């Protein structure tokens, strides 16, 4: 049986995290604000995976709920 070569971590562009975490929470929205605080805490602790999830939630919420005529 042969051993597989060790996998090296992917080399991503230096600004890739900034692109992943780019989002704009809607002002005075409790959902956006809560996700922004969680994103910031995860980013500061180095948990980019969880921070990315919160950034995605902010983008989805801001472009979904707030994009329509009944948005804030």
Phi, psi and omega in degrees: 000135180263151178267140178286147177293145179295144179275130176270146179296147179294141177264106181264155177303150185299332181262013184295318179300317179300320178295317179296323186268002181292120177197163179228105178293146179283131181299139177066022176255120182297322181293312180297318181296315179298316179295324179296316179296319179293319178301313181299315180296317180294319179297316181293328180275355179088009180270077185294329179298311179291322178299320179297321178298318179291322177297319178296318179299317179297313180298315181295317182292314182296323182273347180263287184297317187270354184277334184280176182297334179271005180293165182275000000 
